[in-house]
Amino acid sequence: MPDPVDAPVERIALIGFMGAGKSTVARELAAVLRWECIDLDAEIEAATGQSVPEIFAERGEAGFRCLEQQLTEALASKRNVVFALGGGWVTRPDTVAALPGTTFFWLRVSPSEALGRVRAQGQVRPLLQRSDPLAAARALEEQRKILYAALGEPVETEGRTPGQVVQDILTKLGRRVDVPDRQQEQANGSS
């Protein structure tokens, strides 16, 4: 039986605080691996026809987390996929348990950097709609970082491009994942 550390990886999930770059890094990583990329928040929006802020306003956080769990369970059998999971995805043990055999990476970002990134993108984050968004971000990150650390291998994102983060993840994966050789494929295709 192969050592789990050397077992091939068939499913990768990126976790971490809002603004950590999970969606962007997941797209780039999936492109390099030639795998499917699934952004869970985007899938929830497509399934409901509502934005995440609208879902939070109508159903509350608990309602959103139920949708998150249902969709995670529906997608759990997929292989050769990179998931970008929402910042609070880790807060429900049943949701986490729905993705057994998944390799998790925790994209780390400080609350102040996360808030700056979210603001720069003009995004509305329901859980930061407070009089002091930075204090809310710090409190939320403090609650979740133990969950992130328990589940995923940390990867720093601050001061780094998405491409650098992808390279870091690929290095951490080592031989556990096949990376298509694009130069060889291009050479074979042009012959």
Secondary structure, DSSP 8 states (H G I E B T S, - for coil): ---TTTS---EEEEE-STTS-HHHHHHHHHHHHT-EEEEHHHHHHHHHTS-HHHHHHHHHHHHHHHHHHHHHHHHTT--SEEEE--TTGGG-HHHHHTSTT-EEEEEE--HHHHHHHHHHTT---GGG-SSSHHHHHHHHHHHHHHHHHHHSEEEE-TT--HHHHHHHHHHHHGGGS----HHHHHHHHT-
